[in-house]
C-alpha cells in the first residue's frame, strides 16, 4: 500500500464544507489547508479583480491518503461537492514520517 498526496484547490465558498467532509472521513488521517492564489484557471468563474490580477484566491488542501482509500475519498468528494468548482491532482509520496 503506497501513500498518495491529494491536492485540492477549493473556492472560498465551499471551503468549510470540504474541510468538514475531510474531518469526518474515515479515509483521512492528516491534511493541511492554506490560502493560496491559483493561476491559469478558466476566467468565467473569477471576479473582476481576480481577472485583472490574473489569479484566483482559493484554498489549497493537501490530504495524505493510501492508494486503497483513494477511490472512496474521491467518490465522497465528487458526490457531496459536485459542481463546486474544485480542482485536484494526486502525487506519489516518496517518503513520510515523524521527526521526534
Number of C-alpha atoms within 10 A of each C-alpha: 7 11 18 20 20 21 19 19 23 25 19 12 11 14 19 12 14 19 16 10 17 20 14 10 13 11 18 17 13 11 16 11 16 10 13 15 13 16 13 8 12 9 14 8 12 15 13 11 10 16 14 9 10 15 18 21 17 19 20 20 22 20 19 22 22 19 13 13 15 18 11 13 19 13 12 14 16 13 10 13 15 11 8 15 12 18 12 13 10 15 11 14 14 9 7 8 5 4 4 3
